Amino acid sequence: MAMLDQRPLAFGAAGALADAGSRDGRFLDLVAVAGLVLLQFQVVQFGPAQPAHLWLLFALGLMVYQGAFVASRADVGGFLFFFAYVAIVTTFVEHDRIKSFDQLLKFGLIYPGLYFVGRWLGAVYTLRPLPIGPLFLIAVVLFEVVVQTLAVPVIHQPLDFGQGAIHGTFRERNWLAVYVFLFSWFLFEAAETRGVSENRRAAMLLAVNLVALYFSQSKTAIVAAGILLLLRSRQPIVLKLVAIAGGAAVYWALLAREFSSQNIQVRLEEERGLAFLKAVELIADEPFGRGVGFVEAYFTNLPLWIRGLGANVNSVFSTPLDLMIIAGPVGLAFWLVFFVGFGNRLVLTLAPLAALSLLNPMHQSEIVWLFMGMLVSQARLKREMAAAGALPVAAPAAAPARSHAVQRRFGRATERVAPSGPARREAT
């Protein structure tokens, strides 16, 4: 699709890219770190709001004040059309609903807001490093272990499933693993702009996600990390396969019991398998969607019990299926635009996210929308940097006509990341 013209990435008064040590740059660092920390406190509520929602309002105001809105037509049009369609269906299609207003607020303000703030921060912190990195992620996991071990009130909520798995301040273990994966994904890609070696990038990605796997016992995020390594690392294929095989061995050693015939049967007959069958039935019965608030009401009152669905659960286990229950073909298009990457021509880049969304309700997470925005801006910016010859390892070139404009746009930032000619040839 055609793209809106992006604002210059120097962001005018923000000075965020050119002057990382300036007062404005340090202030933006503080804002970004605050948001990344507050995202973890999912069980803390101020009425219907989470701490990250309050941070979002401040970040949106700062973004607008600095004139730093970054978007494509697909971004803006996708959110507007989806929200309008969902609001109409929710209003005029009669069904029992629970918390439909909360859901409309999220799809109309919270999720788009986090995505566009992510687009802004992703552009900034691709050209200069975040003040926190892999060690922060390790500290996050250890912090969650302490919180859960001590059962810290207010910020921790015990669960009656997933015994032995760590979730800490997150609602459940999968969101801890997803947070670590998406954050490490951004760091993995950003490291390329600073000439970090492929071995170090791959080691960082695998190390932090294996730590998260060990404590969270989440089965899907580490698989997405393997897909990312396979598709986005520039290591020789043999080294990629060795690294993935090593990760798979750890995965099997930790989670082999989860794949016993009894556990698989339970998941197929009482959990995800049954949930997917019911979701397909709901889509077939009403192909144009049922609006928001329906899923929680339906599965709460369903005589047939399905593990993991019911009260306080507003989506089925799969993003495309849930979006189709909500909005039919419009929901499927929404998934293709944002999670598969058609909207910004980033299908290969976002493949790990698309794979993860097949078995997880990624569209219902503030964590996902912020990092998705960051990753989209990062990928688009790196593509332009490659066209300008500003990446340590050259990516496929874009149209030559854009290269000079991009080179001018990056200014001093490209001088920091561009290697010498011999270094570039050697890396290639």
C-alpha positions as CSV (number, residue, x, y, z in Angstrom):
1,M,0.0,0.0,0.0
2,A,1.0,3.6,-0.4
3,M,2.7,5.2,2.6
4,L,2.2,8.5,4.3
5,D,5.3,10.7,4.1
6,Q,7.3,10.1,7.2
7,R,8.4,13.1,9.2
8,P,12.1,13.7,9.3
9,L,13.6,11.4,11.9
10,A,15.6,14.1,13.6
11,F,12.2,15.1,15.2
12,G,12.9,18.8,15.3
13,A,12.9,20.1,18.9
14,A,13.2,16.6,20.4
15,G,16.8,16.3,19.3
16,A,16.5,12.6,20.2
17,L,18.5,11.2,17.4
18,A,21.3,13.7,17.0
19,D,21.9,14.5,20.7
20,A,21.5,11.5,22.9
21,G,23.3,13.2,25.8
22,S,21.2,16.4,25.6
23,R,18.6,17.2,28.2
24,D,15.8,16.3,25.7
25,G,17.5,13.1,24.8
26,R,17.9,12.1,28.5
27,F,14.3,13.0,29.2
28,L,13.1,10.8,26.3
29,D,15.3,8.0,27.7
30,L,13.5,8.3,31.0
31,V,10.1,8.3,29.4
32,A,10.9,5.2,27.3
33,V,12.4,3.2,30.2
34,A,9.4,4.1,32.4
35,G,7.0,2.7,29.7
36,L,9.0,-0.5,29.3
37,V,9.1,-1.0,33.0
38,L,5.4,-0.2,33.6
39,L,4.3,-2.6,30.9
40,Q,5.3,-5.5,33.2
41,F,2.7,-4.6,35.9
42,Q,-0.3,-6.1,34.2
43,V,-2.3,-7.0,37.4
44,V,-2.1,-3.5,38.9
45,Q,-5.3,-1.7,38.3
46,F,-6.5,1.9,38.8
47,G,-10.1,1.3,38.1
48,P,-10.1,-0.1,34.6
49,A,-6.6,1.3,33.8
50,Q,-3.2,-0.2,34.1
51,P,0.0,1.8,34.9
52,A,1.0,1.5,31.3
53,H,-2.2,3.2,30.2
54,L,-1.4,6.2,32.3
55,W,2.1,6.3,30.9
56,L,0.6,6.1,27.4
57,L,-1.4,9.3,27.9
58,F,1.8,11.2,28.8
59,A,3.8,9.6,26.0
60,L,1.1,10.5,23.4
61,G,1.0,14.1,24.6
62,L,4.8,14.3,24.4
63,M,4.8,12.7,20.9
64,V,2.2,15.2,19.6
65,Y,4.0,18.1,21.2
66,Q,7.3,17.2,19.6
67,G,5.6,16.6,16.2
68,A,7.0,13.1,16.1
69,F,4.0,11.2,14.7
70,V,5.2,8.4,12.4
71,A,2.7,6.3,10.4
72,S,1.7,4.9,7.1
73,R,-1.7,5.0,5.4
74,A,-2.1,1.4,6.1
75,D,-1.5,2.1,9.8
76,V,-4.0,4.9,10.1
77,G,-6.6,3.4,7.7
78,G,-6.3,0.0,9.3
79,F,-7.1,1.2,12.8
80,L,-9.9,3.6,11.7
81,F,-11.7,1.1,9.5
82,F,-11.4,-1.7,12.0
83,F,-12.6,0.3,14.9
84,A,-15.5,1.8,12.9
85,Y,-16.6,-1.6,11.8
86,V,-16.3,-3.2,15.2
87,A,-18.2,-0.3,16.9
88,I,-21.1,-0.7,14.4
89,V,-21.3,-4.5,14.8
90,T,-21.0,-4.3,18.6
91,T,-23.8,-1.7,18.7
92,F,-26.3,-3.2,16.2
93,V,-25.7,-7.0,16.4
94,E,-27.6,-8.4,19.4
95,H,-25.5,-10.7,21.7
96,D,-24.8,-11.0,25.4
97,R,-21.6,-9.0,26.1
98,I,-19.2,-8.4,29.0
99,K,-17.0,-5.3,29.2
100,S,-17.7,-4.3,25.6
101,F,-17.0,-0.6,26.4
102,D,-13.6,-1.5,27.8
103,Q,-12.8,-3.4,24.6
104,L,-13.9,-0.6,22.4
105,L,-11.7,1.8,24.4
106,K,-8.8,-0.4,23.9
107,F,-9.2,-0.9,20.2
108,G,-10.1,2.8,19.7
109,L,-7.4,4.4,21.9
110,I,-5.1,2.2,23.9
111,Y,-3.8,-0.2,21.2
112,P,-3.4,2.4,18.4
113,G,-1.8,4.8,20.9
114,L,0.7,2.3,22.0
115,Y,1.4,1.3,18.4
116,F,2.1,4.9,17.3
117,V,4.2,5.7,20.3
118,G,6.1,2.5,19.5
119,R,6.6,3.8,15.9
120,W,8.1,6.9,17.3
121,L,10.4,5.2,19.9
122,G,11.4,2.5,17.4
123,A,12.7,5.1,15.0
124,V,14.7,6.9,17.8
125,Y,16.3,3.8,19.3
126,T,17.3,2.2,16.1
127,L,19.8,5.0,15.5
128,R,21.0,5.2,19.1
129,P,20.9,2.5,21.8
130,L,18.3,2.2,24.5
131,P,19.7,2.9,28.0
132,I,18.6,-0.7,28.9
133,G,19.5,-3.9,27.2
134,P,19.9,-7.7,27.6
135,L,21.0,-7.5,31.3
136,F,17.8,-5.6,32.0
137,L,15.8,-8.5,30.6
138,I,17.7,-11.0,32.8
139,A,17.0,-8.7,35.7
140,V,13.3,-8.6,34.8
141,V,13.0,-12.4,34.9
142,L,14.8,-12.6,38.2
143,F,12.6,-9.8,39.6
144,E,9.5,-11.8,38.6
145,V,10.9,-14.9,40.4
146,V,11.3,-12.9,43.6
147,V,7.9,-11.3,43.3
148,Q,6.2,-14.6,42.8
149,T,8.3,-16.4,45.5
150,L,7.4,-13.7,48.1
151,A,3.8,-13.4,46.7
152,V,4.1,-9.6,46.8
153,P,0.6,-8.2,47.3
154,V,-0.9,-5.7,44.7
155,I,1.7,-6.4,42.0
156,H,1.3,-10.3,42.0
157,Q,-1.8,-12.3,41.4
158,P,-1.6,-16.1,42.1
159,L,-3.0,-18.4,39.4
160,D,-4.7,-21.8,39.6
161,F,-2.9,-23.2,36.6
162,G,0.6,-23.4,35.3
163,Q,1.9,-24.5,38.7
164,G,5.7,-24.1,39.0
165,A,5.9,-21.5,36.2
166,I,6.9,-18.0,36.9
167,H,4.7,-15.1,35.8
168,G,5.3,-12.5,38.6
169,T,3.7,-9.2,37.8
170,F,2.4,-10.4,34.5
171,R,-1.1,-11.9,34.1
172,E,0.3,-15.3,33.2
173,R,3.5,-16.9,32.1
174,N,3.1,-16.4,28.4
175,W,3.1,-12.7,28.7
176,L,6.4,-12.7,30.6
177,A,8.0,-14.8,27.8
178,V,6.4,-12.6,25.1
179,Y,7.8,-9.5,26.7
180,V,11.3,-10.9,26.9
181,F,11.1,-12.1,23.3
182,L,9.8,-8.9,21.7
183,F,12.2,-6.8,23.6
184,S,15.2,-9.0,22.7
185,W,14.0,-9.0,19.1
186,F,14.2,-5.2,19.0
187,L,17.7,-5.3,20.6
188,F,18.8,-8.1,18.2
189,E,17.8,-5.9,15.2
190,A,19.2,-2.7,16.6
191,A,22.5,-4.3,17.3
192,E,23.1,-4.6,13.6
193,T,23.0,-0.8,13.1
194,R,26.0,-0.6,15.5
195,G,28.1,-3.3,13.9
196,V,27.7,-5.9,16.6
197,S,28.9,-9.3,15.4
198,E,26.4,-11.9,14.3
199,N,27.6,-14.3,16.9
200,R,27.0,-11.8,19.7
201,R,23.6,-10.9,18.4
202,A,22.5,-14.5,18.1
203,A,24.0,-15.4,21.6
204,M,22.1,-12.5,23.2
205,L,18.8,-13.5,21.6
206,L,19.1,-17.2,22.6
207,A,20.5,-16.5,26.1
208,V,17.7,-14.2,27.3
209,N,14.9,-16.3,25.7
210,L,16.3,-19.5,27.2
211,V,16.4,-17.8,30.6
212,A,12.8,-16.8,30.1
213,L,11.9,-20.3,29.0
214,Y,13.5,-21.9,32.0
215,F,11.5,-19.8,34.5
216,S,8.2,-19.2,32.6
217,Q,8.0,-22.6,30.9
218,S,6.2,-20.9,28.0
219,K,6.3,-23.1,25.0
220,T,5.7,-20.7,22.1
221,A,7.9,-17.6,22.5
222,I,11.1,-19.6,22.2
223,V,9.9,-21.1,18.9
224,A,9.3,-17.6,17.6
225,A,12.9,-16.7,18.7
226,G,14.1,-19.7,16.6
227,I,12.2,-18.4,13.6
228,L,13.7,-15.0,14.1
229,L,17.2,-16.4,14.2
230,L,16.6,-18.5,11.1
231,L,15.2,-15.6,9.0
232,R,17.1,-12.6,10.3
233,S,20.5,-13.6,11.4
234,R,23.3,-13.3,8.8
235,Q,25.2,-16.3,10.2
236,P,26.0,-19.2,7.9
237,I,23.0,-21.6,7.7
238,V,25.1,-24.3,9.5
239,L,25.6,-22.1,12.5
240,K,22.0,-21.1,12.6
241,L,20.9,-24.8,12.6
242,V,23.4,-25.6,15.3
243,A,22.1,-22.8,17.5
244,I,18.5,-23.8,16.9
245,A,19.3,-27.4,17.6
246,G,20.9,-26.4,20.9
247,G,17.9,-24.4,21.8
248,A,15.6,-27.2,20.8
249,A,17.6,-29.6,23.1
250,V,17.1,-27.3,26.1
251,Y,13.5,-26.8,25.2
252,W,12.9,-30.6,25.1
253,A,14.8,-31.1,28.4
254,L,12.7,-28.6,30.2
255,L,9.3,-29.3,28.6
256,A,9.2,-32.9,27.5
257,R,6.6,-33.7,30.1
258,E,4.3,-31.2,28.5
259,F,4.2,-33.3,25.3
260,S,3.1,-36.6,26.9
261,S,0.2,-38.3,25.3
262,Q,-2.0,-37.4,28.3
263,N,-1.2,-33.7,28.2
264,I,-1.6,-33.5,24.5
265,Q,-5.0,-35.2,24.8
266,V,-6.1,-32.7,27.4
267,R,-5.1,-29.8,25.2
268,L,-6.9,-31.2,22.2
269,E,-10.1,-32.2,24.0
270,E,-10.4,-29.7,26.9
271,E,-8.3,-26.7,26.0
272,R,-6.9,-25.2,22.7
273,G,-8.2,-27.9,20.4
274,L,-11.7,-27.6,21.6
275,A,-11.5,-23.8,21.7
276,F,-10.4,-23.7,18.1
277,L,-13.3,-25.9,17.0
278,K,-15.8,-23.7,18.8
279,A,-14.2,-20.6,17.3
280,V,-14.5,-22.0,13.8
281,E,-18.1,-22.8,14.5
282,L,-18.8,-19.3,15.7
283,I,-17.2,-17.8,12.6
284,A,-19.1,-20.1,10.3
285,D,-22.4,-19.3,12.0
286,E,-21.9,-15.5,11.8
287,P,-19.1,-14.8,9.2
288,F,-19.4,-11.0,9.4
289,G,-18.5,-10.8,13.1
290,R,-20.1,-10.5,16.5
291,G,-18.3,-7.5,17.9
292,V,-16.3,-7.1,21.1
293,G,-17.4,-8.4,24.6
294,F,-19.0,-11.5,23.0
295,V,-16.2,-14.0,23.6
296,E,-16.1,-13.6,27.4
297,A,-19.9,-13.7,27.7
298,Y,-20.3,-16.7,25.4
299,F,-17.7,-18.9,27.0
300,T,-18.7,-17.9,30.6
301,N,-22.2,-19.1,29.9
302,L,-21.3,-22.1,27.8
303,P,-22.3,-25.3,29.5
304,L,-19.2,-27.0,28.0
305,W,-16.2,-26.1,30.1
306,I,-13.1,-25.1,28.1
307,R,-9.8,-24.7,30.0
308,G,-8.5,-21.1,29.9
309,L,-11.8,-19.5,28.6
310,G,-14.7,-18.0,30.5
311,A,-14.8,-15.2,33.1
312,N,-12.2,-12.5,32.7
313,V,-10.9,-13.9,29.4
314,N,-11.9,-11.8,26.4
315,S,-10.4,-13.8,23.5
316,V,-9.8,-17.2,22.3
317,F,-6.2,-18.5,22.0
318,S,-5.6,-17.5,18.4
319,T,-5.3,-13.9,17.1
320,P,-6.7,-14.4,13.6
321,L,-9.6,-16.6,14.9
322,D,-10.5,-14.1,17.6
323,L,-10.4,-11.1,15.2
324,M,-12.6,-13.0,12.8
325,I,-15.1,-13.7,15.6
326,I,-15.0,-10.0,16.3
327,A,-15.1,-8.6,12.8
328,G,-15.3,-11.4,10.2
329,P,-13.3,-10.6,7.1
330,V,-12.4,-7.1,8.4
331,G,-10.8,-8.8,11.4
332,L,-8.8,-11.1,9.1
333,A,-7.6,-8.1,7.0
334,F,-6.6,-6.4,10.2
335,W,-4.5,-9.3,11.2
336,L,-2.9,-9.5,7.8
337,V,-2.1,-5.7,7.8
338,F,-0.6,-5.5,11.3
339,F,0.5,-9.0,12.4
340,V,1.5,-10.5,9.1
341,G,3.0,-7.2,7.8
342,F,1.2,-6.6,4.6
343,G,0.4,-3.0,5.6
344,N,4.1,-2.0,5.7
345,R,5.5,-4.6,3.3
346,L,7.3,-6.4,6.1
347,V,5.9,-9.9,5.7
348,L,9.3,-11.7,6.1
349,T,10.4,-9.4,8.9
350,L,7.3,-9.9,11.0
351,A,7.1,-13.7,10.3
352,P,8.0,-14.5,13.9
353,L,5.1,-12.3,15.2
354,A,2.7,-13.8,12.7
355,A,3.6,-17.3,13.8
356,L,3.3,-16.4,17.5
357,S,-0.1,-14.9,16.9
358,L,-1.5,-18.1,15.5
359,L,-1.5,-19.7,19.0
360,N,-1.7,-16.6,21.3
361,P,-4.1,-13.7,21.6
362,M,-1.4,-11.2,20.7
363,H,-4.0,-8.5,19.7
364,Q,-5.2,-8.2,23.3
365,S,-1.8,-7.2,24.8
366,E,-0.4,-3.7,25.4
367,I,3.0,-5.3,25.3
368,V,2.6,-6.5,21.8
369,W,1.2,-3.3,20.3
370,L,4.1,-1.1,21.7
371,F,6.8,-3.5,20.5
372,M,5.1,-4.1,17.2
373,G,5.2,-0.3,16.5
374,M,8.9,-0.2,17.5
375,L,9.7,-3.2,15.3
376,V,7.9,-1.8,12.2
377,S,9.7,1.6,12.5
378,Q,12.9,-0.2,13.0
379,A,12.5,-2.4,10.0
380,R,11.5,0.4,7.7
381,L,14.3,2.6,8.9
382,K,16.9,-0.2,8.5
383,R,15.6,-0.8,5.0
384,E,16.3,2.9,4.2
385,M,19.6,2.8,5.9
386,A,20.6,-0.2,3.7
387,A,19.6,1.8,0.7
388,A,21.9,4.6,1.8
389,G,24.8,2.2,2.5
390,A,24.6,3.0,6.2
391,L,24.4,-0.6,7.6
392,P,27.5,-2.5,8.5
393,V,26.1,-5.4,6.5
394,A,24.4,-4.4,3.3
395,A,20.8,-5.5,2.9
396,P,19.0,-5.7,-0.5
397,A,19.0,-2.2,-1.9
398,A,15.9,-0.1,-2.4
399,A,15.3,2.3,-5.3
400,P,18.5,4.4,-5.8
401,A,16.4,7.6,-5.9
402,R,15.7,7.3,-2.2
403,S,19.3,6.7,-1.1
404,H,20.5,10.3,-1.3
405,A,17.4,11.6,0.5
406,V,17.8,8.9,3.2
407,Q,21.5,9.7,3.6
408,R,20.7,13.4,4.2
409,R,17.9,12.4,6.6
410,F,20.2,10.4,8.8
411,G,23.0,13.0,9.0
412,R,25.5,12.2,11.8
413,A,23.6,9.1,12.8
414,T,24.7,7.2,9.7
415,E,28.3,8.3,10.2
416,R,28.3,6.6,13.5
417,V,27.0,3.3,12.1
418,A,28.6,3.1,8.7
419,P,31.8,1.1,8.6
420,S,34.8,1.6,6.4
421,G,34.7,0.1,2.9
422,P,36.9,-2.9,3.7
423,A,34.9,-3.6,6.8
424,R,31.7,-3.6,4.9
425,R,33.1,-5.9,2.2
426,E,34.4,-8.3,4.8
427,A,31.1,-8.4,6.7
428,T,29.3,-9.0,3.4
